[in-house]
Structures are given as C-alpha cells and as structure tokens.
Amino acid sequence: MYYPIQIPYLLNMEFSQNMRYTEESADEYGGFVICYWEMQPLTKTKLSASNIIATDACIDLVASFDEKSIGFAGMSRTVFDFELELPSRSFGVRMMPGAFHQLTGLPATAAMDNFLPIETVFTDFDSGYFFSLPFAQAKAYFRKALMSCTKGNTPDQFTLLFHQLSEKTPATVAELCKELHLSPRQCQRLFKLHYGITPKMALSIVRFHKCMEILTSPKAKPSDILNVAGYYDQPHFIRDFKSNIGITPLELIRTYQS
C-alpha cells in the first residue's frame, strides 16, 4: 500500500512547539483518499512558523479555516519553508495520486504546484456557508461534500498505480514503461496528465516513502533499505533521501527513536 508519511512534528522544532498535526484514516472514500489531516495551533500568540512538506505526488483538498480558503493543491518537490501564520486552523484530505484527475477530469498540472479554488472545480460547493459554520460542523460539511464526489466511482488503473509501484518499484523509467506497455513519450504524457509529475519523479517519490516507512519502524536500520527500495548503492540512497527531506537517514532514525 502507498501511504506517504508526513512528519513535520519531527523535522521542525518550532512547528512542533506551536502546532499539533494529526492524521486519521479515510477508508469510506473507496480508495480515493489516503487520510484526513488536521492542524491546530498550540498558541494564541501571533507568529510565523515554518512547515516542511515532503513531496508525495498527492493533491490535497485543503481548507484553511481562518484564512477562509479551500481548494486543491499539490507539491511536486519538497517544500522546506512553507510559512504558516499562527494561530490558524486547517484540515484536509490527502488524495491518492491520480484521484484528482479521475474525479474532476482536469489535468493534475492544474493543481500541482498551484492552488486551485474548489469553486473552479465544483461550482455547487457553497464556500460562504462552509466558512460561516463552526469548525467542527465545517469538517462534517467538508466530508459530506467529498463523499458526494467519490460516491459511485471506482479507482481506475492510474489511481491504483502508486499502490502497485510501492509493492514493486521499477529501477528505471525504461522498466516502468515496459511494465505499463507504454512508449517513453506516452508515459511522460500520461504521468503529467494523471499526476502532474514525470515518471522519473514518481519513482523517486515512491522509493523515498518506502524508505520513510522502514526508517520510522521501531527497529529501523538504513541497511534494510537497499534490499527493499531499489537504490543502486548507499550513496545514491543517502543523496536521494536527503534531497526529499533535508536530513540523512541516520539523522531521521535518531530523531524518531528519541
């Protein structure tokens, strides 16, 4: 299963001191949504806090409740300094890679590295009413609206693909194209359409999150990764990992286990 791991509370001390980040499962959406997430301030003091958002190929539906904005957004590369003005409350869902395109018919590039207001996609969503509700009721309204978008749909081959890639990650784009029975040009075009990223980026992201799963386990050892994630050698693994999260695998293990 593909379940990208976001751990801002470990990567940024300032963030963990001022914000509470939580996730919960979202199985009711038939495979289109990975999880709910929520951020709540731990302070009433006005200040700026920086969040690290690791690239995961997902497009989220994000509601910034106090800023009164709701829409789709994804990030093709890790953002190391995503600024948050506190106190602020936000929540959202992390959608499976490919789900945005399947459910909206829009190319994933419309929301990847961009913020796409929900009204431009679902014209019947009442943002004014949504933001007039108390926080807890707004979350319920949000979930009901999302359910209406996913009900009756079944994930297609592209929305399921990252699960398959997580189970067996091709070493190269050429191998990926061969497994999908696509030419390199077709593969590039379809990945941009469904995911908003290149096939090469997709493989790097899948390998990275496989590493995160291993390294955040209770008995993590970096040596376990070379046999599982498909890296050529240890320098390749360390270089790719650090480019995605800003620290080395050993630094992550020490932080997580402490």
C-alpha positions in Angstrom: 0.0 0.0 0.0 1.1 3.5 -0.8 0.9 5.6 2.4 3.2 8.7 2.2 4.5 9.8 5.6 4.4 13.4 6.7 6.2 14.1 10.0 6.5 17.9 10.4 6.5 17.5 14.2 9.9 15.7 13.9 11.5 17.9 11.3 10.9 21.3 12.7 11.1 22.1 16.4 9.4 25.5 16.0 6.4 23.8 14.3 6.0 21.1 16.9 6.1 23.7 19.7 3.3 25.7 18.1 1.1 23.4 16.1 -0.5 20.0 16.6 -0.6 17.8 13.4 -2.8 14.7 13.3 -3.9 12.2 10.7 -6.7 9.6 10.6 -7.9 7.0 8.1 -10.4 7.8 5.5 -11.5 4.4 4.2 -15.0 5.5 3.4 -14.0 7.1 0.2 -13.4 3.8 -1.7 -9.6 4.2 -2.2 -9.6 7.8 -3.5 -8.4 9.3 -0.2 -5.4 8.3 1.9 -6.2 10.1 5.1 -7.7 13.1 6.8 -5.2 15.5 8.4 -5.7 18.4 10.7 -3.5 21.2 12.1 -4.5 23.1 15.3 -2.5 25.9 17.0 -1.0 25.3 20.4 -0.6 29.0 21.0 -2.7 32.2 20.7 0.3 34.3 20.1 0.6 35.8 16.6 3.8 34.4 15.0 5.1 32.7 11.9 6.0 29.0 11.8 7.7 27.1 9.1 6.5 23.7 8.0 8.3 21.0 5.9 6.1 19.3 3.4 7.7 16.2 1.9 6.9 15.6 -1.7 4.4 12.7 -2.1 2.8 13.1 -5.6 -0.6 13.7 -3.9 -3.0 16.5 -4.5 -4.8 17.5 -1.3 -8.1 19.2 -0.8 -7.1 21.8 1.8 -9.3 24.1 4.0 -7.5 26.9 5.7 -10.3 27.8 8.0 -9.2 31.1 9.4 -7.9 32.4 6.1 -11.2 31.3 4.5 -9.7 29.5 1.6 -10.5 26.0 0.3 -9.1 24.3 -2.7 -6.8 21.7 -4.3 -3.1 21.9 -4.0 -0.1 19.6 -4.5 3.7 19.9 -4.5 6.0 18.2 -6.9 9.0 18.8 -4.8 9.6 19.0 -1.0 8.9 22.5 0.4 11.3 23.2 3.3 9.9 26.5 4.4 6.2 26.6 4.0 5.2 29.6 6.1 2.2 29.5 8.4 0.8 32.5 10.2 -0.4 31.5 13.7 -2.8 31.0 15.3 -4.6 29.3 12.4 -6.6 26.1 11.9 -6.7 24.0 8.8 -7.7 20.5 7.7 -7.9 18.5 4.6 -7.7 15.1 2.8 -4.6 13.6 1.1 -5.9 12.1 -2.1 -4.3 9.2 -3.9 -2.0 10.2 -6.8 -4.3 10.2 -9.8 -7.5 10.7 -7.8 -7.8 14.4 -8.6 -7.7 13.9 -12.4 -10.1 10.9 -12.2 -12.7 12.7 -10.1 -12.5 16.1 -11.8 -11.5 15.4 -15.3 -8.9 18.2 -15.0 -5.2 17.6 -15.7 -3.2 17.1 -12.4 -0.9 20.0 -13.5 -3.9 22.4 -12.8 -3.4 21.8 -9.0 0.2 20.5 -8.8 2.5 23.4 -7.6 -0.6 25.5 -7.6 -3.7 26.4 -5.5 -7.0 25.7 -7.3 -10.1 27.1 -5.5 -12.7 24.5 -5.0 -15.4 26.6 -6.8 -13.5 26.4 -10.1 -13.9 22.6 -9.9 -17.2 22.0 -8.1 -19.4 25.0 -8.8 -22.1 23.9 -6.4 -19.8 24.0 -3.3 -21.1 26.8 -1.1 -17.9 28.4 0.4 -19.8 31.2 2.1 -21.9 28.8 4.0 -18.9 26.5 4.7 -16.9 29.3 6.4 -19.9 30.5 8.3 -20.1 27.2 10.2 -18.3 26.4 13.5 -15.1 24.5 13.0 -16.5 21.0 13.9 -19.6 21.5 11.7 -17.5 22.7 8.8 -15.5 19.5 8.9 -18.7 17.5 8.7 -19.9 19.6 5.8 -16.5 19.1 4.1 -16.7 15.3 4.5 -20.2 15.1 3.1 -19.3 17.2 0.1 -16.3 15.0 -0.6 -18.4 11.9 -0.3 -20.7 13.1 -3.0 -17.7 13.5 -5.3 -16.4 9.9 -4.8 -19.7 8.0 -4.4 -20.3 5.6 -7.2 -16.8 5.8 -8.5 -14.1 3.2 -8.5 -10.4 3.9 -8.7 -9.0 3.4 -12.2 -5.6 1.9 -13.1 -3.8 5.2 -12.7 -5.3 5.9 -9.2 -4.2 2.4 -8.2 -0.8 2.6 -9.8 1.1 4.0 -6.8 0.0 1.1 -4.7 1.5 -1.2 -7.3 4.7 0.8 -7.6 5.1 0.7 -3.8 4.8 -3.1 -3.8 7.3 -3.4 -6.7 9.3 -0.4 -7.7 11.0 -0.5 -11.1 14.6 0.6 -11.0 14.4 2.8 -14.1 11.8 4.7 -16.2 12.6 2.3 -19.1 11.5 -0.6 -16.9 8.4 1.3 -15.8 7.4 2.0 -19.4 7.9 -1.7 -20.3 5.7 -2.8 -17.3 2.9 -0.4 -18.3 3.2 -1.3 -22.1 3.8 2.4 -22.9 6.3 4.2 -25.0 8.5 6.7 -23.2 6.6 9.6 -24.8 3.2 8.1 -23.8 4.4 7.5 -20.3 5.6 11.1 -19.9 2.3 12.5 -21.2 0.1 10.3 -19.1 2.0 10.9 -15.9 1.7 14.6 -16.4 -2.0 14.3 -17.0 -2.8 12.0 -14.1 -0.1 13.0 -11.5 1.4 16.4 -12.6 4.9 14.9 -12.4 7.3 13.0 -14.6 7.7 9.2 -14.4 11.3 9.7 -13.0 9.9 11.9 -10.2 7.2 9.3 -9.4 9.8 6.5 -9.0 11.9 8.8 -6.7 8.9 9.7 -4.6 7.8 6.0 -4.2 11.3 4.9 -3.2 11.6 7.8 -0.7 8.3 6.9 1.0 9.3 3.2 1.2 12.4 4.4 3.0 10.3 6.5 5.3 8.2 3.5 6.2 11.2 1.4 7.0 13.1 4.2 8.9 10.1 5.1 11.1 9.6 1.5 12.2 10.7 0.6 15.8 13.9 -1.3 14.7 14.9 0.8 11.8 18.3 0.1 10.1 19.4 2.1 7.0 20.9 -1.2 5.7 17.4 -2.6 5.3 16.6 -0.1 2.6 19.0 -1.1 -0.2 17.3 -4.5 -0.5 13.7 -3.1 -0.5 13.6 0.3 -2.2 15.7 -0.3 -5.3 18.6 2.1 -4.8 21.8 1.4 -6.7 24.1 1.8 -3.7 24.3 3.6 -0.4 25.5 7.0 -1.7 22.5 7.0 -4.2 20.1 6.2 -1.3 21.5 8.9 1.0 21.7 11.6 -1.7 18.1 10.9 -2.9 16.7 10.7 0.7 18.3 14.0 1.8 17.1 15.8 -1.3 13.5 14.8 -0.3 13.6 15.6 3.4 16.7 17.7 4.2 18.3 15.2 6.6 20.2 11.9 6.3 18.5 8.6 7.1 20.6 8.2 10.2 19.6 11.7 11.5 15.9 10.7 10.9 16.3 7.5 12.9 17.9 9.3 15.8 15.2 11.9 15.9 12.3 9.5 15.5 13.6 7.0 18.1 14.3 9.7 20.6 
